[in-house]
């Protein structure tokens, strides 16, 4: 576990993009992490909450490997 990467207790569902956003703080900078989903808002948020630590582990590895997209975000795959 990298002590310089902290995950914020916040999740957002972006309706038009069918996207779940969650956030990491890296050296004081807020990084948006996300994945695309086909689930409804309620199901997507419940699913994220039940797998939160898995998503955070995957995002942490991607941050450490500097796998940012062109917008400076980290995209992960939805866990099914």
Biopython code that builds the backbone (N, CA, C, O; Angstrom):
import numpy as np
from Bio.PDB.StructureBuilder import StructureBuilder

atoms = [
    (1, "UNK", "N", (0.847, -1.191, 0.000)),
    (1, "UNK", "CA", (0.000, 0.000, 0.000)),
    (1, "UNK", "C", (0.883, 1.243, 0.000)),
    (1, "UNK", "O", (1.753, 1.411, 0.855)),
    (2, "UNK", "N", (0.645, 2.076, -0.945)),
    (2, "UNK", "CA", (1.428, 3.297, -1.090)),
    (2, "UNK", "C", (0.831, 4.387, -0.197)),
    (2, "UNK", "O", (-0.326, 4.769, -0.373)),
    (3, "UNK", "N", (1.607, 4.881, 0.750)),
    (3, "UNK", "CA", (1.128, 5.877, 1.702)),
    (3, "UNK", "C", (0.893, 7.243, 1.067)),
    (3, "UNK", "O", (0.179, 8.070, 1.634)),
    (4, "UNK", "N", (1.489, 7.494, -0.115)),
    (4, "UNK", "CA", (1.303, 8.793, -0.744)),
    (4, "UNK", "C", (0.046, 8.849, -1.616)),
    (4, "UNK", "O", (-0.279, 9.899, -2.170)),
    (5, "UNK", "N", (-0.665, 7.715, -1.739)),
    (5, "UNK", "CA", (-1.922, 7.662, -2.487)),
    (5, "UNK", "C", (-3.049, 7.400, -1.493)),
    (5, "UNK", "O", (-3.107, 6.348, -0.857)),
    (6, "UNK", "N", (-3.935, 8.376, -1.375)),
    (6, "UNK", "CA", (-5.073, 8.245, -0.460)),
    (6, "UNK", "C", (-6.361, 8.321, -1.268)),
    (6, "UNK", "O", (-6.505, 9.180, -2.139)),
    (7, "UNK", "N", (-7.290, 7.428, -0.980)),
    (7, "UNK", "CA", (-8.577, 7.455, -1.673)),
    (7, "UNK", "C", (-9.594, 8.214, -0.849)),
    (7, "UNK", "O", (-9.730, 8.007, 0.357)),
    (8, "UNK", "N", (-10.300, 9.091, -1.526)),
    (8, "UNK", "CA", (-11.311, 9.944, -0.915)),
    (8, "UNK", "C", (-12.610, 9.154, -0.839)),
    (8, "UNK", "O", (-12.944, 8.402, -1.755)),
    (9, "UNK", "N", (-13.333, 9.327, 0.248)),
    (9, "UNK", "CA", (-14.601, 8.608, 0.439)),
    (9, "UNK", "C", (-15.704, 9.327, -0.340)),
    (9, "UNK", "O", (-16.581, 9.966, 0.242)),
    (10, "UNK", "N", (-15.640, 9.208, -1.665)),
    (10, "UNK", "CA", (-16.596, 9.889, -2.546)),
    (10, "UNK", "C", (-16.730, 9.092, -3.836)),
    (10, "UNK", "O", (-15.738, 8.668, -4.428)),
    (11, "UNK", "N", (-17.961, 8.899, -4.253)),
    (11, "UNK", "CA", (-18.229, 8.209, -5.512)),
    (11, "UNK", "C", (-19.320, 8.973, -6.254)),
    (11, "UNK", "O", (-20.260, 9.481, -5.643)),
    (12, "UNK", "N", (-19.188, 9.050, -7.577)),
    (12, "UNK", "CA", (-20.173, 9.745, -8.402)),
    (12, "UNK", "C", (-20.589, 8.837, -9.550)),
    (12, "UNK", "O", (-19.782, 8.084, -10.093)),
    (13, "UNK", "N", (-21.858, 8.923, -9.904)),
    (13, "UNK", "CA", (-22.363, 8.233, -11.089)),
    (13, "UNK", "C", (-22.683, 9.303, -12.126)),
    (13, "UNK", "O", (-23.486, 10.199, -11.867)),
    (14, "UNK", "N", (-22.070, 9.215, -13.280)),
    (14, "UNK", "CA", (-22.286, 10.174, -14.352)),
    (14, "UNK", "C", (-23.275, 9.537, -15.329)),
    (14, "UNK", "O", (-22.923, 8.636, -16.090)),
    (15, "UNK", "N", (-24.507, 10.019, -15.293)),
    (15, "UNK", "CA", (-25.610, 9.391, -16.029)),
    (15, "UNK", "C", (-25.363, 9.321, -17.524)),
    (15, "UNK", "O", (-25.480, 8.245, -18.111)),
    (16, "UNK", "N", (-25.024, 10.436, -18.156)),
    (16, "UNK", "CA", (-24.916, 10.444, -19.617)),
    (16, "UNK", "C", (-23.758, 9.593, -20.134)),
    (16, "UNK", "O", (-23.792, 9.136, -21.277)),
    (17, "UNK", "N", (-22.750, 9.380, -19.319)),
    (17, "UNK", "CA", (-21.596, 8.567, -19.725)),
    (17, "UNK", "C", (-21.672, 7.146, -19.172)),
    (17, "UNK", "O", (-20.860, 6.295, -19.536)),
    (18, "UNK", "N", (-22.653, 6.881, -18.285)),
    (18, "UNK", "CA", (-22.736, 5.578, -17.599)),
    (18, "UNK", "C", (-21.363, 5.253, -17.002)),
    (18, "UNK", "O", (-20.730, 4.249, -17.329)),
    (19, "UNK", "N", (-20.945, 6.142, -16.124)),
    (19, "UNK", "CA", (-19.585, 6.087, -15.598)),
    (19, "UNK", "C", (-19.609, 6.259, -14.091)),
    (19, "UNK", "O", (-20.359, 7.080, -13.563)),
    (20, "UNK", "N", (-18.796, 5.492, -13.409)),
    (20, "UNK", "CA", (-18.569, 5.636, -11.968)),
    (20, "UNK", "C", (-17.229, 6.331, -11.783)),
    (20, "UNK", "O", (-16.206, 5.866, -12.285)),
    (21, "UNK", "N", (-17.237, 7.438, -11.066)),
    (21, "UNK", "CA", (-16.011, 8.152, -10.708)),
    (21, "UNK", "C", (-15.717, 7.925, -9.236)),
    (21, "UNK", "O", (-16.619, 7.968, -8.400)),
    (22, "UNK", "N", (-14.469, 7.686, -8.928)),
    (22, "UNK", "CA", (-13.985, 7.693, -7.548)),
    (22, "UNK", "C", (-12.649, 8.416, -7.578)),
    (22, "UNK", "O", (-12.076, 8.609, -8.650)),
    (23, "UNK", "N", (-12.150, 8.812, -6.434)),
    (23, "UNK", "CA", (-11.068, 9.788, -6.431)),
    (23, "UNK", "C", (-9.916, 9.381, -5.509)),
    (23, "UNK", "O", (-10.103, 8.808, -4.436)),
    (24, "UNK", "N", (-8.715, 9.711, -5.992)),
    (24, "UNK", "CA", (-7.506, 9.473, -5.210)),
    (24, "UNK", "C", (-6.789, 10.800, -5.045)),
    (24, "UNK", "O", (-6.822, 11.654, -5.931)),
    (25, "UNK", "N", (-6.151, 10.960, -3.917)),
    (25, "UNK", "CA", (-5.319, 12.131, -3.687)),
    (25, "UNK", "C", (-3.870, 11.666, -3.751)),
    (25, "UNK", "O", (-3.441, 10.794, -2.995)),
    (26, "UNK", "N", (-3.128, 12.274, -4.679)),
    (26, "UNK", "CA", (-1.738, 11.901, -4.902)),
    (26, "UNK", "C", (-0.894, 13.158, -4.760)),
    (26, "UNK", "O", (-0.995, 14.082, -5.567)),
    (27, "UNK", "N", (-0.068, 13.181, -3.737)),
    (27, "UNK", "CA", (0.791, 14.347, -3.479)),
    (27, "UNK", "C", (-0.007, 15.646, -3.513)),
    (27, "UNK", "O", (0.443, 16.643, -4.078)),
    (28, "UNK", "N", (-1.189, 15.631, -2.908)),
    (28, "UNK", "CA", (-2.024, 16.812, -2.800)),
    (28, "UNK", "C", (-2.918, 17.077, -3.999)),
    (28, "UNK", "O", (-3.758, 17.976, -3.947)),
    (29, "UNK", "N", (-2.762, 16.322, -5.072)),
    (29, "UNK", "CA", (-3.565, 16.510, -6.278)),
    (29, "UNK", "C", (-4.690, 15.473, -6.321)),
    (29, "UNK", "O", (-4.464, 14.292, -6.061)),
    (30, "UNK", "N", (-5.905, 15.927, -6.651)),
    (30, "UNK", "CA", (-7.050, 15.030, -6.747)),
    (30, "UNK", "C", (-7.082, 14.401, -8.136)),
    (30, "UNK", "O", (-7.145, 15.106, -9.143)),
    (31, "UNK", "N", (-7.039, 13.083, -8.181)),
    (31, "UNK", "CA", (-7.042, 12.329, -9.432)),
    (31, "UNK", "C", (-8.381, 11.614, -9.562)),
    (31, "UNK", "O", (-8.822, 10.933, -8.636)),
    (32, "UNK", "N", (-9.023, 11.772, -10.710)),
    (32, "UNK", "CA", (-10.266, 11.067, -10.977)),
    (32, "UNK", "C", (-9.938, 9.682, -11.514)),
    (32, "UNK", "O", (-9.184, 9.527, -12.474)),
    (33, "UNK", "N", (-10.520, 8.686, -10.872)),
    (33, "UNK", "CA", (-10.429, 7.304, -11.330)),
    (33, "UNK", "C", (-11.849, 6.926, -11.756)),
    (33, "UNK", "O", (-12.818, 7.387, -11.154)),
    (34, "UNK", "N", (-11.975, 6.101, -12.776)),
    (34, "UNK", "CA", (-13.319, 5.786, -13.243)),
    (34, "UNK", "C", (-13.370, 4.456, -13.977)),
    (34, "UNK", "O", (-12.351, 3.898, -14.386)),
    (35, "UNK", "N", (-14.593, 3.974, -14.128)),
    (35, "UNK", "CA", (-14.858, 2.857, -15.031)),
    (35, "UNK", "C", (-16.239, 3.046, -15.630)),
    (35, "UNK", "O", (-17.107, 3.694, -15.046)),
    (36, "UNK", "N", (-16.424, 2.472, -16.798)),
    (36, "UNK", "CA", (-17.700, 2.534, -17.499)),
    (36, "UNK", "C", (-18.555, 1.346, -17.065)),
    (36, "UNK", "O", (-18.040, 0.260, -16.800)),
    (37, "UNK", "N", (-19.857, 1.567, -16.996)),
    (37, "UNK", "CA", (-20.769, 0.522, -16.545)),
    (37, "UNK", "C", (-22.054, 0.555, -17.351)),
    (37, "UNK", "O", (-22.399, 1.575, -17.948)),
    (38, "UNK", "N", (-22.747, -0.548, -17.363)),
    (38, "UNK", "CA", (-24.061, -0.610, -18.012)),
    (38, "UNK", "C", (-25.169, -0.676, -16.969)),
    (38, "UNK", "O", (-26.345, -0.796, -17.312)),
    (39, "UNK", "N", (-24.797, -0.598, -15.710)),
    (39, "UNK", "CA", (-25.761, -0.721, -14.626)),
    (39, "UNK", "C", (-26.492, 0.601, -14.366)),
    (39, "UNK", "O", (-26.023, 1.678, -14.735)),
    (40, "UNK", "N", (-27.653, 0.481, -13.721)),
    (40, "UNK", "CA", (-28.375, 1.666, -13.279)),
    (40, "UNK", "C", (-27.574, 2.342, -12.166)),
    (40, "UNK", "O", (-26.668, 1.742, -11.588)),
    (41, "UNK", "N", (-27.917, 3.588, -11.876)),
    (41, "UNK", "CA", (-27.198, 4.342, -10.849)),
    (41, "UNK", "C", (-27.180, 3.600, -9.515)),
    (41, "UNK", "O", (-26.124, 3.441, -8.903)),
    (42, "UNK", "N", (-28.338, 3.152, -9.074)),
    (42, "UNK", "CA", (-28.431, 2.491, -7.765)),
    (42, "UNK", "C", (-27.587, 1.219, -7.720)),
    (42, "UNK", "O", (-26.847, 0.994, -6.762)),
    (43, "UNK", "N", (-27.700, 0.390, -8.759)),
    (43, "UNK", "CA", (-26.936, -0.857, -8.789)),
    (43, "UNK", "C", (-25.445, -0.603, -8.938)),
    (43, "UNK", "O", (-24.630, -1.290, -8.322)),
    (44, "UNK", "N", (-25.088, 0.373, -9.748)),
    (44, "UNK", "CA", (-23.674, 0.679, -9.967)),
    (44, "UNK", "C", (-23.011, 1.155, -8.678)),
    (44, "UNK", "O", (-21.893, 0.745, -8.366)),
    (45, "UNK", "N", (-23.688, 2.009, -7.936)),
    (45, "UNK", "CA", (-23.109, 2.509, -6.683)),
    (45, "UNK", "C", (-23.020, 1.388, -5.646)),
    (45, "UNK", "O", (-22.018, 1.281, -4.939)),
    (46, "UNK", "N", (-24.049, 0.559, -5.550)),
    (46, "UNK", "CA", (-23.991, -0.590, -4.625)),
    (46, "UNK", "C", (-22.848, -1.522, -4.991)),
    (46, "UNK", "O", (-22.109, -1.995, -4.128)),
    (47, "UNK", "N", (-22.717, -1.775, -6.292)),
    (47, "UNK", "CA", (-21.658, -2.660, -6.760)),
    (47, "UNK", "C", (-20.288, -2.068, -6.443)),
    (47, "UNK", "O", (-19.396, -2.781, -5.985)),
    (48, "UNK", "N", (-20.116, -0.760, -6.687)),
    (48, "UNK", "CA", (-18.843, -0.117, -6.365)),
    (48, "UNK", "C", (-18.542, -0.253, -4.882)),
    (48, "UNK", "O", (-17.431, -0.626, -4.505)),
    (49, "UNK", "N", (-19.514, 0.045, -4.046)),
    (49, "UNK", "CA", (-19.294, -0.017, -2.592)),
    (49, "UNK", "C", (-18.882, -1.423, -2.148)),
    (49, "UNK", "O", (-18.053, -1.569, -1.249)),
    (50, "UNK", "N", (-19.450, -2.445, -2.764)),
    (50, "UNK", "CA", (-19.118, -3.815, -2.358)),
    (50, "UNK", "C", (-17.725, -4.243, -2.828)),
    (50, "UNK", "O", (-17.137, -5.168, -2.269)),
    (51, "UNK", "N", (-17.198, -3.569, -3.856)),
    (51, "UNK", "CA", (-15.884, -3.916, -4.409)),
    (51, "UNK", "C", (-14.893, -2.757, -4.307)),
    (51, "UNK", "O", (-13.872, -2.738, -4.994)),
    (52, "UNK", "N", (-15.200, -1.818, -3.463)),
    (52, "UNK", "CA", (-14.429, -0.575, -3.350)),
    (52, "UNK", "C", (-12.927, -0.814, -3.188)),
    (52, "UNK", "O", (-12.126, -0.186, -3.881)),
    (53, "UNK", "N", (-12.546, -1.696, -2.299)),
    (53, "UNK", "CA", (-11.122, -1.900, -2.026)),
    (53, "UNK", "C", (-10.424, -2.555, -3.214)),
    (53, "UNK", "O", (-9.244, -2.299, -3.454)),
    (54, "UNK", "N", (-11.140, -3.398, -3.962)),
    (54, "UNK", "CA", (-10.558, -3.989, -5.168)),
    (54, "UNK", "C", (-10.313, -2.911, -6.223)),
    (54, "UNK", "O", (-9.249, -2.868, -6.840)),
    (55, "UNK", "N", (-11.307, -2.040, -6.427)),
    (55, "UNK", "CA", (-11.139, -0.941, -7.378)),
    (55, "UNK", "C", (-9.988, -0.028, -6.960)),
    (55, "UNK", "O", (-9.196, 0.400, -7.799)),
    (56, "UNK", "N", (-9.897, 0.266, -5.675)),
    (56, "UNK", "CA", (-8.827, 1.131, -5.193)),
    (56, "UNK", "C", (-7.459, 0.491, -5.395)),
    (56, "UNK", "O", (-6.504, 1.182, -5.749)),
    (57, "UNK", "N", (-7.346, -0.820, -5.177)),
    (57, "UNK", "CA", (-6.071, -1.514, -5.400)),
    (57, "UNK", "C", (-5.658, -1.444, -6.868)),
    (57, "UNK", "O", (-4.493, -1.200, -7.182)),
    (58, "UNK", "N", (-6.621, -1.660, -7.761)),
    (58, "UNK", "CA", (-6.331, -1.615, -9.198)),
    (58, "UNK", "C", (-5.919, -0.198, -9.606)),
    (58, "UNK", "O", (-4.948, -0.015, -10.341)),
    (59, "UNK", "N", (-6.661, 0.799, -9.124)),
    (59, "UNK", "CA", (-6.349, 2.193, -9.447)),
    (59, "UNK", "C", (-4.994, 2.595, -8.869)),
    (59, "UNK", "O", (-4.232, 3.314, -9.515)),
    (60, "UNK", "N", (-4.696, 2.141, -7.667)),
    (60, "UNK", "CA", (-3.404, 2.463, -7.048)),
    (60, "UNK", "C", (-2.253, 1.939, -7.901)),
    (60, "UNK", "O", (-1.265, 2.642, -8.110)),
    (61, "UNK", "N", (-2.376, 0.724, -8.388)),
    (61, "UNK", "CA", (-1.329, 0.158, -9.252)),
    (61, "UNK", "C", (-1.184, 0.962, -10.533)),
    (61, "UNK", "O", (-0.070, 1.209, -10.996)),
    (62, "UNK", "N", (-2.320, 1.374, -11.111)),
    (62, "UNK", "CA", (-2.285, 2.170, -12.341)),
    (62, "UNK", "C", (-1.642, 3.537, -12.094)),
    (62, "UNK", "O", (-0.903, 4.040, -12.940)),
    (63, "UNK", "N", (-1.923, 4.128, -10.947)),
    (63, "UNK", "CA", (-1.316, 5.416, -10.593)),
    (63, "UNK", "C", (0.191, 5.247, -10.430)),
    (63, "UNK", "O", (0.967, 6.056, -10.937)),
    (64, "UNK", "N", (0.602, 4.207, -9.730)),
    (64, "UNK", "CA", (2.030, 3.959, -9.533)),
    (64, "UNK", "C", (2.748, 3.749, -10.868)),
    (64, "UNK", "O", (3.904, 4.142, -11.030)),
    (65, "UNK", "N", (2.047, 3.124, -11.825)),
    (65, "UNK", "CA", (2.615, 2.877, -13.151)),
    (65, "UNK", "C", (2.404, 4.059, -14.101)),
    (65, "UNK", "O", (2.793, 4.013, -15.268)),
    (66, "UNK", "N", (1.776, 5.124, -13.572)),
    (66, "UNK", "CA", (1.519, 6.355, -14.331)),
    (66, "UNK", "C", (0.731, 6.098, -15.612)),
    (66, "UNK", "O", (1.098, 6.589, -16.680)),
    (67, "UNK", "N", (-0.345, 5.333, -15.505)),
    (67, "UNK", "CA", (-1.185, 4.978, -16.648)),
    (67, "UNK", "C", (-2.349, 5.957, -16.804)),
    (67, "UNK", "O", (-3.504, 5.546, -16.918)),
    (68, "UNK", "N", (-2.043, 7.223, -16.808)),
    (68, "UNK", "CA", (-3.048, 8.273, -16.931)),
    (68, "UNK", "C", (-3.493, 8.394, -18.388)),
    (68, "UNK", "O", (-2.696, 8.196, -19.306)),
    (69, "UNK", "N", (-4.772, 8.722, -18.595)),
    (69, "UNK", "CA", (-5.239, 9.005, -19.953)),
    (69, "UNK", "C", (-4.898, 10.459, -20.310)),
    (69, "UNK", "O", (-4.235, 11.152, -19.538)),
    (70, "UNK", "N", (-5.350, 10.908, -21.468)),
    (70, "UNK", "CA", (-5.021, 12.266, -21.928)),
    (70, "UNK", "C", (-5.596, 13.360, -21.033)),
    (70, "UNK", "O", (-5.094, 14.484, -21.030)),
    (71, "UNK", "N", (-6.654, 13.039, -20.266)),
    (71, "UNK", "CA", (-7.262, 14.008, -19.350)),
    (71, "UNK", "C", (-6.666, 13.923, -17.938)),
    (71, "UNK", "O", (-7.123, 14.614, -17.029)),
    (72, "UNK", "N", (-5.653, 13.082, -17.760)),
    (72, "UNK", "CA", (-5.023, 12.937, -16.450)),
    (72, "UNK", "C", (-5.816, 12.063, -15.500)),
    (72, "UNK", "O", (-5.655, 12.157, -14.284)),
    (73, "UNK", "N", (-6.676, 11.210, -16.051)),
    (73, "UNK", "CA", (-7.518, 10.316, -15.242)),
    (73, "UNK", "C", (-6.989, 8.890, -15.339)),
    (73, "UNK", "O", (-6.203, 8.542, -16.220)),
    (74, "UNK", "N", (-7.454, 8.092, -14.401)),
    (74, "UNK", "CA", (-7.121, 6.674, -14.390)),
    (74, "UNK", "C", (-8.391, 5.886, -14.709)),
    (74, "UNK", "O", (-9.383, 5.971, -13.985)),
    (75, "UNK", "N", (-8.350, 5.121, -15.796)),
    (75, "UNK", "CA", (-9.497, 4.283, -16.151)),
    (75, "UNK", "C", (-9.194, 2.848, -15.771)),
    (75, "UNK", "O", (-8.123, 2.323, -16.074)),
    (76, "UNK", "N", (-10.154, 2.218, -15.100)),
    (76, "UNK", "CA", (-10.032, 0.806, -14.742)),
    (76, "UNK", "C", (-11.198, 0.048, -15.376)),
    (76, "UNK", "O", (-12.188, 0.650, -15.792)),
    (77, "UNK", "N", (-11.072, -1.251, -15.442)),
    (77, "UNK", "CA", (-12.149, -2.085, -15.960)),
    (77, "UNK", "C", (-13.167, -2.345, -14.871)),
    (77, "UNK", "O", (-12.817, -2.464, -13.697)),
    (78, "UNK", "N", (-14.435, -2.434, -15.263)),
    (78, "UNK", "CA", (-15.477, -2.785, -14.307)),
    (78, "UNK", "C", (-15.286, -4.229, -13.866)),
    (78, "UNK", "O", (-15.060, -5.108, -14.698)),
    (79, "UNK", "N", (-15.375, -4.474, -12.583)),
    (79, "UNK", "CA", (-15.281, -5.816, -12.032)),
    (79, "UNK", "C", (-16.663, -6.467, -12.044)),
    (79, "UNK", "O", (-17.613, -5.947, -11.460)),
    (80, "UNK", "N", (-16.756, -7.578, -12.699)),
    (80, "UNK", "CA", (-18.057, -8.264, -12.796)),
    (80, "UNK", "C", (-18.160, -9.407, -11.829)),
    (80, "UNK", "O", (-19.187, -10.085, -11.783)),
]
sb = StructureBuilder()
sb.init_structure("model")
sb.init_model(0)
sb.init_chain("A")
sb.init_seg("    ")
for serial, (resi, resn, name, xyz) in enumerate(atoms, 1):
    if name == "N":
        sb.init_residue(resn, " ", resi, " ")
    sb.init_atom(name, np.array(xyz, "f"), 0.0, 1.0, " ", f" {name:<3s}", serial, name[0])
structure = sb.get_structure()
